[in-house]
Structures are given as structure tokens and as C-alpha cells.
Amino acid sequence: MGYVDDVIKMVIKKNPAEPEFHQAVKEVLESLRAVVDANEEKYRREALLERLVEPDRQIKFRVPWVDDRGQVQVNTGYRVQFNNAIGPYKGGLRLHPSVNLGIIKFLGFEQIFKNSLTGLPIGGGKGGSDFDPKGKSDREVLAFCTSFVSELYKYIGADVDVPAGDIGTGAREIGYMFGTYKKITGSFEGVFTGKGLTYGGSLARTEATGYGLLYLTQEMLKFNGIDIKGKTIAISGAGNVAIYAAQKAEQLGATVVTASDSNGWIYDPEGIDIAALREIKEVKRARLTEYKKYRPKSEYYEGKGIWTVQCDIALPCATQNELTIEDAKALVANGCIAVAEGANMPTTLDATQFLQEHGVLFAPGKAANAGGVATSALEMTQNSERLSWTFEEVDSKLQQIMVNIFHNIEDAASRYNAKGNYVVGANIAGFEKVANAMISQGIW
Ligand code: NDP
């Protein structure tokens, strides 16, 4: 057996009951085979892959807080600091009942390569809690965030580890967390990104992941001789990534016909009304069933099925493993030409393979949704400089970063005989930089 297979086997044995982490390691390492085979002796001696799949440290802690009835609740908090070979740990905090160590590790592992791909000096980390902000009052969210950061603060810092938002962690939560950090340490520093604009946040951070997804998709299509203008796009999710992906898609002349949340999905063949979607999700924090009140001709479907609609481009922007092999078959049957992942690992491995085998252009999340973390890194730069750039400055840097990412992954795929395979290209391009940095820095 080769080195890659040995390490995958070891990861599964050493980390039982972490299927998402196994999946992420498999996906990355299998696509690195060409590079690993070419350097096998050196990498084995250095135990490079063994070091890469073992986080620098994983922190797990109790988060007690008092709900509105006076009852004490206890959640579990996590921060996995995976790899800081090229910069301070950087990655979001996920607040969702499904969160466990394996999910945080899968996200932290992917983050190493994504952050490397941005071309900016940021390492990989991820964190979160099984706390569910849905249905909680502002006071309850504040109580949770205060308790969470009163432990987390020991492990983070502007040059050490800089957390950000993710599912369930938006501007409100980052504000409460930043406030707690500042109170405990007395230090006003860029320790979180996604901050409010009046206290160190960056313009265009809110839009960055969704906008970046479209910039990369547009470049991938252009490179393959296709114009995004006039295309029909199916988007899943109705959160931060989905909303701004939909907004940019419309600005580029495409028509977005779907959105979804964890209960169901909407189909609006004339094009989703983004202002209505934003009001429902960002202001009212309500369910998508509300959408029909704004657009009576739209359709609402309970449960799954979003990928059965006719579309040219599919942008999964909700959560992991939401696009399965059956969905991939439906997309191909309906003539879909491109899939780009706004969410992290939304496409299962077999679905990815099926799409690629059927000639669908496929941009993996670690490249396609890297605009969020790239703009977070730009927020860190602005904080260090004590300056604020305009929306246009940040947006144009973001656009350039996404275009560069596409060409880097295209080039890496071509160099290793996998032209057009952007999964392989993204993993190789992200890995090469981290591997070189690790080897140069000795045995850590
Ligand atoms: P939000 O919390 O803003 O939105 C998530 C959306 O996905 C909501 O509509 C939510 O519905 C839906 N959703 C969540 N879990 C499930 C589920 N199990 N089944 C079906 N739908 C679900 O998160 P973001 O938009 O920030 O993140 C979405 C994805 O993008 C995640 O994978 C995240 O890791 C990734 N990402 C986010 C970045 C960012 O900058 N925000 C950066 C890079 C990646 P409901 O409201 O019902 O829960």
C-alpha cells in the first residue's frame, strides 16, 4: 500500500466515530497522490502526512449559561488549532446542535488548504459549539457568547488564532464575543473577524463569501468559454453565503430560481426576490414558508428535492453532504454544466466523482468559498494598519484573489496531469505551500 493509503487507514483507526473528518482527509489525500508519490521517500521520513492530519491542539470545554427561565444550560465548546505553518490559525465558529469534534476537525483540516489558497498568511483552525442560537432571545445568546469566550480567550489572539463567523455565528454573536474578549483582556485587537463596522470590521466582509463564489464561478466558466450572463442558477441555503451569492449572480445577469433552509425550499422561476429573502432571513429571522407572502406565484416544498429543478449552474450554499449521488444524477439529467461549492463539503465524494465524470465543471469549496476567509484576512490587515478601506477597495481585492485562486488551481491540476480537475488542483495548490513551510520549519 502507498503512503496515502497508510495514512488514511491510520486516521480512521485513530479517530473512530468521526466520519466527516475521515471523509475530508480521504478527499484531500487521495487527490494529492501524484505529489505524494513524487516525494514519497522524503515525506515518509518527515512523517509529513501524519503531522498534517494531527491538529496542533484541540480544545474542548464546558459552556454553562442561564436561560430566560433561570435554568442553567450546559453546552460543549470546541476550538481545533490545526496548523499554523503559514500564519496564525484562522477559521470560523459554528453554532449548531449538530456540532461535534469530528465536524470541527473536518472543517479545520479543510481550512488549512483553503487559507493557503488565498495566498494570504493564515493558518487553519475551526471551532464552535452544539449551542443552537435559533429561537433564543438576544439575552440568551449574549449569556452563551460571554460564557464561551470566558474560556476561549485563553487560546486566541490577533497573532495567535483569529476566529470568525460560520453557521449560526453572525454579526450579533461576533459582537458579543469580541466585547467579552475585550472586557477580560483589556486589549482592543483584531482577535475576531466579521466585526461590526464601527469597531474594526471590514466593508464587504458580509458579502465576501457569496460574492467570491460568483467571481470564481464566473472565471471558471469564462476559462471554459461560457458566459454566466443569462444562465439559470439553483442555490441552496438562505444564510449569509446563499443570500450574497444570489445577489451577485443577479448582478452578473444570471437568474437565481431557488433557496432553502433546513425545513424546505422555494422555487421562483422568474428569479428569487433577494430583498424579500433578506427581510425574511436577516430581519425577521423567519422560515422560508414566509416567502410566498411576498411572491404568491412561487412554490414551497417541504424537505429535500432542490436539485431536481432545471438549472445550468448549481451552487450548494447550506451545509455538508447536502448534494448526494441522486442529486448529482438529477442535475446531469437536467443539463447542469457547473457546480461550485459555497458551503464546506456540501457534495458527497461519489456525487463529486459522478459530476466530474459527466463533464460538469466542479469547483470545490476550499477554492470557491475562500472569499470569506480571504476578506477576513483583509480585515486583519486593516486592523493591523489601523485603517479602513472602502467597499470598492475590498471588493476589487476580493475579485483579484478569486481570479488568482482559479488560475492557481487550474495550473496545479494541469501540472499534475489532471487538467480540468479543480478538486485535485485546489488540494495540490493549497498543500504545496503548507508542506514547504512545514518542512522548512523543522519537526513540530
Ligand atoms: P448561515 O447560518 O448564515 O446559513 C446556513 C443556511 O443553511 C441556512 O439557510 C440554514 O437553514 C441552512 N442549513 C444549515 N444546516 C442545514 C441542514 N443540516 N440542512 C439543511 N439546511 C441547513 O451559514 P453560512 O451561510 O455562513 O454558511 C453556509 C455554509 O457555508 C457552511 O457550510 C459554512 O461552513 C460555509 N462557509 C461560510 C462562510 C461564511 O463566510 N459565512 C465562509 C466559507 C464557508 P436554517 O436557517 O433552517 O438552519
Residues whose N, C-alpha, C, O or C-beta is under 5 A from the ligand:
A	BS01	NDP	G165 D166 I167 G168 T209 G237 A238 G239 N240 V241 A242 S260 D261 S262 N263 C317 A318 T319 Q320 G342 A343 N344 N369 G372
